[in-house]
């Protein structure tokens, strides 16, 4: 005699309404941050490896900012693409540089509606493409770079940025920048530390997006993707130095690291769904190999389910609009 099962998990999957009622993880526009690239000069430029993403000029940026605010996106992260670069990335802390002008514009246009965030790193501004100042042997000089980060932080704070994204992975960067900001009276400017940022293969399209000049790699300062304990340690150090938010990057290939870190920190934990993750789904969808919308939603839910409170994603505007209309 066959005994029918008494416990049936399928009961809670029986209808769309039931599935919605018992869903453990949800996407909400306020949990999404939209990265935006702003180029110097007039006109926009498509990024071939990231379909649907472009380098904006200031006019196009303003339109995108208002669209993000209307959709209820939580924030935007600005990246500058300058016309000229030099060895020390002098355009990064120039008040008239493209990133700082874009920040001022963003604060004026949508600063009350969403969190204006800025990338604090030199890689977009250096002619060698590294995230810091080089020493005589061609390596990145950690401590000299901290001084450049401090100058960049002051410029971004004075432009009105509410949250500075320290993405360079220099030792001591959070403490150094925090001290510089506080000494200048910018005690309310928050710091987002890209704490567990790996030297990932998934950054390729981003290099096109910012016209990166990098030759070689960043393995001497970004984490080895094989090392999870290193990520936990980096997060703990950044929290101790005063980070207001910590981040794991990339998100999709480090879900285990997000899950490991989430219960260990008492500050918000975010994650960055990077350019390569975006490009893979878009490319596969264009070929008809996967359901694009379902894959986007599933990838973001996985990041949130792992423990990230917010996600930087190039689909932020699209997903926010869909979630707002539900």
C-alpha positions in Angstrom: 0.0 0.0 0.0 1.4 3.4 -1.0 1.2 6.1 1.7 0.5 9.6 0.5 3.0 12.1 1.9 1.6 14.2 4.7 4.2 17.0 4.3 3.9 18.6 0.9 6.1 21.6 0.2 4.3 22.0 -3.2 1.2 23.4 -1.4 3.0 26.7 -1.0 3.8 26.8 -4.8 0.3 26.1 -6.0 -0.5 29.5 -7.5 1.2 32.8 -8.4 -0.7 34.4 -5.5 0.6 31.8 -3.0 4.1 32.0 -4.3 4.1 35.8 -3.9 2.7 35.6 -0.4 5.4 33.2 0.9 8.4 34.7 -1.1 11.4 35.2 1.3 13.4 37.5 -0.9 12.1 40.5 -2.9 13.5 43.1 -5.1 12.7 46.7 -4.3 13.8 49.8 -6.2 15.3 51.3 -3.1 17.7 48.3 -2.9 19.2 49.1 -6.3 22.0 51.5 -7.3 22.5 52.5 -10.9 26.1 53.0 -12.1 26.4 55.8 -14.6 29.4 56.7 -16.9 29.8 60.4 -17.7 32.2 61.4 -20.5 33.8 64.8 -21.1 32.5 66.7 -24.1 29.3 66.6 -26.0 27.3 63.6 -27.2 26.9 60.1 -25.9 28.7 56.9 -26.8 27.4 53.3 -26.8 29.4 50.7 -25.0 29.6 47.8 -27.4 30.2 45.1 -24.8 27.4 46.3 -22.6 24.3 46.6 -24.8 21.9 49.3 -23.5 24.6 51.0 -21.5 26.3 54.2 -22.7 28.8 57.0 -21.7 26.6 60.0 -21.0 27.4 63.7 -21.6 26.0 66.1 -19.0 22.7 66.6 -20.8 22.1 62.9 -21.2 23.1 62.3 -17.6 20.5 64.8 -16.4 17.7 62.9 -18.2 18.9 59.6 -16.8 19.0 61.0 -13.3 15.4 62.1 -13.5 14.4 58.8 -14.9 16.1 57.0 -12.0 14.5 59.3 -9.4 11.1 58.8 -11.0 11.5 55.0 -10.8 12.4 55.1 -7.2 16.0 53.8 -7.5 17.9 54.0 -4.3 21.0 55.8 -5.6 23.4 56.3 -8.5 27.1 55.7 -8.7 29.0 58.1 -11.0 32.1 57.2 -12.9 34.0 59.9 -14.8 35.5 59.4 -18.3 38.0 62.3 -18.8 39.3 63.5 -22.2 42.9 63.6 -21.0 44.8 61.6 -18.4 48.2 61.8 -16.6 50.4 59.8 -14.3 48.8 61.0 -11.1 45.2 61.3 -12.3 45.1 65.0 -11.7 41.6 65.3 -13.2 40.2 63.3 -10.3 40.4 66.1 -7.8 40.0 69.0 -10.2 36.8 70.8 -9.3 36.1 71.4 -13.0 36.9 67.8 -13.9 34.1 65.8 -15.4 33.3 63.6 -12.4 33.0 66.6 -10.0 30.9 68.6 -12.4 28.7 65.6 -12.9 28.4 65.2 -9.2 27.3 68.8 -8.7 24.7 68.4 -11.5 23.4 65.2 -9.9 23.1 66.8 -6.4 21.3 69.8 -7.9 18.9 67.7 -10.0 18.0 64.7 -7.8 20.0 65.0 -4.6 16.8 65.0 -2.5 15.3 62.0 -4.3 18.2 59.5 -4.3 21.7 59.0 -2.9 24.3 60.5 -5.1 27.4 58.4 -4.9 30.8 58.8 -6.6 33.6 56.4 -7.5 36.7 57.3 -5.6 39.5 55.7 -7.6 42.2 56.9 -9.9 42.0 54.3 -12.6 39.7 56.3 -14.9 42.1 59.3 -14.6 45.6 57.8 -15.0 47.4 57.3 -18.2 48.6 53.9 -17.0 45.2 52.7 -15.9 46.1 51.7 -12.4 44.2 52.6 -9.3 47.0 54.5 -7.8 50.3 56.4 -8.2 53.2 54.4 -9.5 56.6 54.1 -7.9 60.0 54.1 -9.7 59.7 50.3 -10.4 56.3 50.6 -11.9 54.4 49.2 -9.0 51.5 51.0 -7.2 52.7 53.0 -4.3 50.1 52.4 -1.6 50.9 55.3 0.7 51.4 57.9 -2.0 48.1 56.8 -3.4 46.4 57.5 -0.1 47.3 61.2 -0.4 45.7 61.3 -3.9 42.6 59.6 -2.5 42.3 62.2 0.3 42.4 65.0 -2.3 39.9 63.2 -4.4 37.6 62.7 -1.4 37.7 66.4 -0.5 36.8 67.4 -4.1 33.9 64.9 -4.2 32.6 66.0 -0.8 32.7 69.6 -1.8 30.9 68.8 -5.1 28.1 67.3 -2.9 28.5 63.6 -3.1 26.7 61.9 -0.2 28.6 58.6 -0.4 32.2 58.1 -1.6 32.9 54.7 -3.1 36.5 53.7 -2.2 37.2 51.1 -4.9 41.0 51.2 -5.1 41.8 48.4 -2.6 44.7 50.3 -1.0 45.6 49.3 2.5 44.4 51.9 5.0 42.3 53.9 2.5 39.2 54.1 4.7 41.0 55.5 7.7 43.0 58.0 5.7 40.1 59.3 3.8 37.9 59.5 6.9 40.6 61.5 8.7 40.9 63.9 5.7 37.1 64.4 5.5 36.7 65.0 9.2 39.6 67.5 9.4 37.9 69.5 6.6 34.5 69.5 8.3 32.9 66.8 6.0 31.9 64.7 8.9 28.5 63.8 7.4 30.0 62.4 4.1 29.6 58.6 4.2 32.1 56.1 3.0 31.3 52.9 1.0 34.3 50.6 1.1 34.8 48.2 -1.8 36.2 45.9 0.9 36.2 42.4 -0.7 37.0 43.3 -4.3 38.6 40.5 -6.3 40.9 40.7 -9.3 38.1 39.3 -11.4 37.8 38.2 -15.0 34.4 39.8 -15.1 35.6 43.4 -15.3 36.4 43.3 -19.0 33.5 45.4 -20.3 34.0 48.0 -17.6 37.4 48.7 -19.1 35.7 49.7 -22.4 33.1 51.7 -20.5 35.8 54.0 -18.9 38.3 53.9 -21.8 40.8 52.2 -19.5 44.4 52.6 -20.3 45.5 49.6 -18.2 48.2 47.3 -19.4 48.7 44.3 -17.2 46.5 43.5 -14.2 45.7 44.7 -10.6 46.5 41.4 -8.8 49.0 43.1 -6.4 46.2 45.1 -4.7 42.9 43.5 -5.6 42.1 40.2 -3.8 42.8 36.7 -5.1 39.4 35.3 -6.0 40.5 32.0 -4.4 40.7 33.4 -0.9 37.5 33.8 1.1 39.2 34.5 4.5 41.0 37.4 2.9 37.6 39.0 2.1 36.4 38.5 5.6 39.6 40.1 6.9 39.4 43.1 4.5 35.8 43.8 5.6 36.7 43.7 9.3 39.6 46.1 8.7 37.4 48.6 6.8 34.7 48.5 9.4 37.3 49.1 12.1 38.6 52.1 10.1 35.2 53.7 9.9 33.5 52.4 6.7 29.8 53.2 6.8 29.0 50.6 4.2 31.0 47.6 2.9 30.9 45.9 -0.4 31.6 42.6 -2.2 32.6 42.8 -5.8 31.9 40.9 -8.1 28.6 39.7 -6.7 27.6 36.7 -8.8 30.9 34.7 -8.5 31.2 35.5 -4.7 27.8 34.7 -3.3 29.5 32.5 -0.8 31.5 35.5 0.4 28.4 37.7 0.7 26.8 35.0 2.8 29.8 34.5 5.0 30.2 38.3 5.7 26.6 39.3 6.2 26.2 37.9 9.7 29.6 39.2 10.8 29.1 43.0 10.2 26.9 45.6 11.9 27.0 48.0 8.9 25.1 47.6 5.6 26.6 45.1 3.2 26.2 45.8 -0.5 27.3 43.9 -3.7 28.2 45.0 -7.2 26.8 43.0 -10.1 29.6 43.9 -12.5 29.9 44.5 -16.2 30.8 41.0 -17.1 27.8 39.6 -15.3 25.6 42.0 -17.2 27.3 41.3 -20.6 27.0 37.5 -20.2 23.2 37.6 -19.6 22.6 40.2 -22.4 24.7 38.2 -24.9 23.1 34.9 -24.1 19.6 36.5 -24.3 20.4 38.1 -27.7 21.1 34.6 -29.0 17.9 33.2 -27.6 19.7 30.9 -25.2 18.0 32.1 -22.0 15.0 34.1 -20.9 16.5 37.5 -20.4 14.0 39.0 -17.9 13.9 35.8 -15.8 17.7 35.6 -15.8 18.0 39.2 -14.7 15.5 38.8 -11.8 17.0 35.5 -10.7 20.6 36.8 -10.7 19.5 39.8 -8.5 17.4 37.7 -6.2 20.4 35.4 -5.6 22.6 38.4 -4.5 19.9 39.7 -2.2 19.2 36.2 -0.8 22.9 35.7 -0.1 22.7 38.7 2.2 23.4 41.9 0.3 21.1 44.7 1.4 21.6 46.7 -1.8 23.0 45.8 -5.3 24.8 48.0 -7.8 23.5 46.8 -11.1 23.3 48.2 -14.7 19.7 46.9 -14.8 18.7 49.1 -11.8 16.5 51.5 -13.8 14.8 48.7 -15.8 14.2 46.5 -12.8 13.0 49.4 -10.6 10.4 50.4 -13.2 9.1 46.8 -13.4 8.9 46.4 -9.6 7.2 49.8 -9.2 4.5 48.8 -11.6 3.7 45.4 -9.9 
